[in-house]
Amino acid sequence: MIDFTLTDAQQDLKERIDAFVAEKIIPYETDARNTAHGPTDELRVELNALARDAGLLVPQLPTEWGGMGLDHVSTAVALEAAGYSPLGPIAMHCAAPDEGNMNLLVKVATEAQQDRWLAPVARAETRSCFAMTEPGGAGSDPTLTTTAVPDGADFVINGRKWLITGAEGAGVMIIMADVPEGHGVTPGATMFLSAPNAPGIEYVRPLDTIDSSFTGGHWEIAFNDLRVPAEEVLGAVGEGFRYVQVRLAPARLTHCMRWLGGARRAHDIALDYARKREAFGKTIGKHEGVGFMLADNEMDLTQARLLTWWAAAALDRGGKGRHESSMAKTAVSEALFRVADRSVQVLGGLGVVDDTVVAQMFREIRAFRIYDGPSEVHRWAIARRILGS
């Protein structure tokens, strides 16, 4: 049976988040602490307090970690509502990279690691970051040049990473590094847990990017003989790429969920403008050129929502969701970019200034088409699966 009707619980959750974002969060969008490198930690903490008071902090987490224990489809409903403001996911602590990192730590970390690293992040006392991408590689084609060499009871990590979201000021860093052969342990990509201010971690530079919604911005960092105790290996040595899939398939979908809310916001602003702005004797929405763009937006938003729910339902049925999430991430990111682009066009000059949030949504959603795998890589993976090769 296929039913696209929200349950009473899902509808209630949607309405609660809609009201919270509209009344409490959107007024903060013009706050001076909402910078070109993302909201400051001071602003994040203030917003987290509002969400905590509203009972909406970390809704995506299991109940034992303070969340609502939502399934993936209900999470889609919640995160779309949160994403109506770029500060919504920050406030509710369901933004990237924390949402994906918390999901990974819930599933893979030992009890001791969860107590040390996950618990303060789940309480929004601190943030997290995921250090995988490297300059010139180790993104979509994850060939790691960062190494982790065993040395007694430690691993010594050397290398360089970039586009590490939220690195500065985070409380825990998940590091992907290659354990070379010939050291008496299983070789291969491995995940490590470290304090981001540990000796041996150098913050090379903040990166100026087109997006600006992530607390802490994006950083290039270097590891210079960083020592990580063996007990801080996340999961098993040599199994890092397997754990990446644990993290990335759901995380691709949560990006779709959040930016679906953002694209809907851009469309709503354009729609309201088209109803009021007059040109050539009538409101511009009554001109076919504008009306057709709004109609195309409505179709793209609806198709994106249904595709996201479909992929989320595959995870709820116990599947790994790799194929479904690849299709959703590709199709949804491109559809939402079309929505944002048309919304800018409908607004005209107003669409390219920051008097509304539409220009930011355009920039954010353009970046979304790159991270967690660009469309071309996902199309390649989809083709390989359907060809059986």
N, C-alpha and C positions, 0 to 999 in steps of 0.2 A: 504494500500500500504506500502511495506517495501522498503526503499531506504537507502543504506549505503554510498551513495556519499555525501561528504561534500558540503554544499552550498558555493557560492562564498565568502560570508562573513566569514564563518567558515574557509575556506581555507586561506583567507587573514590573519585572526587572527592567525592561526597556523603558517604560514610562518613568520609573524612578531615576534612571541614569539620564534620560532626556531632560528631566526637570533639574537635576543636579548640575549638569553641564551648562544649561541655559542660565540658571539663576546664580550659580556660584563660580563657575570656571570661566565662561566667556568674558566677563568683565576684567579678568586678569590678562587678557591677550595684549593689552596695551601697556602693561606694567613694564617699567624700565628694566626690571630684572629678567625680562624675557628677551635675551640678547641674540646677536647674530650667531653665536656659538651655543645656542640653546638656553633654556631656562636655568638660572643659577640654582645651586643647591639650597640656598636660602628660600627661594621661591618654591622649589620642589617640596621642601619640608612643610611649608605653609599650606600648599595645596594638598599634600598627603594628609594633613590634619583635618582638612575639610572632608576629604573622602572617608577617613576613619570615623569621623563624627556621623557621617551619613550612612555608615555600614556598607560602604562600597569600595573599601581598600582590598586589593588583590582578589577580586572576585573569581579569577581563573584558577586559583590554587585549591588543593584539597582542603577539607575542613580542618584537618589536624595542623595545617600551617596557616590557619586564619582566613582561608578563602571560603567560597560557597560550594566547592565540589561540583562545579558545572561540567556537563558533558561538552563536547566540542561544538555542537550546534548552538547550545545555549551560550557558550562563550562567544560565538559569532554574533549573536544578538547583542550581547553586552558590549563587546569591543567596537562594534559599529556605532553604537550609541555614544560610547566614550570618545570615539574618533571624530565626532562632530566638531570638536575643538582640538587643535593640535596640543593643547595643554590637558585635555581630558585623560588620555592614557597616562600622562605624567602624574596627574593628581591621583588616579586610581591605582597607580603602580602596576600597570599592565602594559607598559610601553617596552619597546625594544631598547637595549638588549636584555633588560632585567627579566621580562616575561619568559623568554626562551631559556635564559640561564637558570632561572628558578625551576622551570620544568625539567631541565637536564639534571640538576642537583637532586630534585625529588626522586628521580628514577635511577640515578647511577651512584650518587655519593654514599659513602659509608655513614653510619650513624654519627661517628665522631666528626666527620667532615660536615655533615648537616648541622650539627650543633654549633660548630665554629663558624661556618661560612654561610649556610643557607638561612639559619634562624634570623640573624640581624637584617638580612636583605628582605626576607618575608615580612618582617615587622616594619619595613621601610625606614629602618634606622640608618641604612646605608644603601649603596648601589653596587652594581657588578659590571664587569666588562668581559668580552670574549676576544682574545688575541689570537687570531688565526691568519688573517689576510696579510700578505707580504708585498712590498714593492716589486712590481714586475712579475708577480705570480702568487701562488697559494691563495687564490680567490676561487674562481670557478674551476680552474685547473690546479687543484691543491697540491702542488709539488713543494714540499717544505724544505727551505734551506736553513731554518732555525733548528739547531740541534740540542739534544739533551743527553749528555754523556754521563753514565753512572760513575760515581766517585765515592766509594765507601757506602755510607747510609744515605747519600744525597744523589741528586742529578744536577749537573752543572749545565745551565742553559745559555746559549749564545746565539744571537741573530737579531733580526730587525723585523718589525711589524708596522703596518700603517692602516689608516681608516679604522682605528680601534675606538669604537664609540663609547663615550663616557669613561675613558680610562682615568683621567685626572679626577681625583676625589672619590673614586670607587673604594669599596671595602674589600672586594675580592676580584682577582683576575684569573680567568681560565685561559691557560696558555696551551696552544697546540705546537708541539715540537717533534722532530724526528729523532728517535733513538737509533743510532747507527748500529750496524752489525759488529760482532766481534768483542762484545763487552759482557758476555755471559748472561744476558737477558734477552727476552723477545724483542727483536728490532721492529721499528715501524712508528707510525704516527701515534703520539701519546698525549693525553691531556694532563695538565698539572694545575694545582691550585696554589695561589700565592697572594700575599698582601701586595697591592700595587705600589706601595712605597718601600718595598724591600730593597736592601742594598743590591745593586746590580741591575736595577731597572732605571733607564734613563728616558726622560720625556724629551724627545728631540724637538718637536714643534707641534703646535695646534694647526690643523688643516682648515683652510677657508673653503667651505663647500657650499653648494647651492641650497642645501637643506639647513634648517635651523631649529628643529623641534626636539633634539635629543640633549638631555642634561649632560653637561661636560663636553659637548661637541665631539669631534673626531681627532685622533692623535696619531702621530708617528712616534714609535717608541723603539728603544734598543735594549737588548739584554746583553750585559757584559759580565760573564761569569756569575750569573744569578744561581744561587744554590737553593734547591727545593728538596726537602726531605722526602724519602721514598713513600712515607705514609700519606703524602699529599698528591700522589698519583690519583687522578680521577678515573675510576674503573680499573681496567687492566692495562699493563704496558703493551704497546703495539696495537691496541684496539681503538685508537682515537677516531678513525674514520667511521667505524661502526657507531660510535656515540654521536658523531656529527649528525648522522641521519636521525638519531633519536631526537636531536634538538631541531634540525632544520625542517623536516617535513611539517610538523605543527607550526613552527615559527613562520614559514612561508605563508601559511593560511592566516595567522594572526596579523601579519602585515596587511593581507587582503582585507581583513575585517576592519582594522583601524582606518585604513585609507579609503575604504568604502564610505565610512562616516564622513571623512574629510571631503571627498568628492561630492557627496550629497549636500554638504554645507555650501560648497562652491556653486552647485546647481541651484540651490534654494536662493542664494543671493542673486544670481543671474536671473532667475525666474521672477523674483520680486522686482528687480530693476526693469525687466522687459514689460511688466504690467504697468509701470509708472512713466517710464521715459517716452517722450513723444518725439517723433520725427516724421516729416512728410505727411503731416495731417492725422496721424494716429499713433497709438502706442506701438513701440517697436516689435513687441511680441506678435502683433497682428500682421507684420510683414513676413512673408513666407521664409525669407532667408534666415530670420531670427527664430521664428516659430519652429522651423524644421530642425535647427540646432538643438532647441530645447526638447523636441520630441526624440531626437537621437540620444540625448542625455538620458531621458527617462528609460529608453530601451537598454542602453548600456548599463545603467545602474541596476536595473532589474535583473538582467542577465548575469551581471557580476555577483549580485547577492545570491542568486540561485546556484551558480557554479560554486561559490564559496560554501554554501550550506551542503551541497552535494559532496564536496571533498571532505568537509567536516564530518558528515555522516559516515563516510568510509572509515575514518578513524574511530568513530563511536562503535562501529561494528567490529573493531579489533584489528583492522588492516593497518599496514604500515603507511599507506597513503602516499608513497613516493610518486607514483604515476599520477594520481589525482591531484596532489599538491603541485606538481610540475605544470599540469594543464591549467589549474586555477591560477597559479602565480603568473603565468605568461598571459593568459587571456584577461585576467582581472586587472593586472597592472596596466596593460595597454588600453583596456576599456576606460579605466579611471583617468588615465592621462588624456584620452579624448574628451572626457567630460570636463576635466579642468581646463583644457585648451579651449573648448567651445565656450566655457563660462567666461574666460578672459575675453574672448572675441565678442560675446554679447555685451559685456560691460564696456568695451572699447577702451578709451583712455583710463577710465576708472579701474580697469582690469590689470593695468601694468604698474599701478602705484599701490602702496601699502595702506590705503585708506580702508580697504576691506581685507579679509583674510584670503581672498581668492588668489592673489599673486603668490602668497606663501604656499598655498595648497598646490598650485601649479609646479612650483620648484620642488616641493617635497615629493610629489607623486612622480615627477620626472626621475628623481633619485631612486625611488622605489623600483623602477624598471631595471636598475642595475644590481642593487644589493640582494643577497640571498639567491643569486644566480640570474644573469641577464636572460632575456627571452631566447636568444640564440642557443645558449647552452641547454635550456630546458627543451627547446624544440629538438635539438640533437638527441637528448635523452629519451624524449617521447618517441622519436622515430626509431631509435634502436630497440625500444621495447616492442613496438608494434610490428617491427620487421623480424623480431626474434633473434637479434644479433647483439 
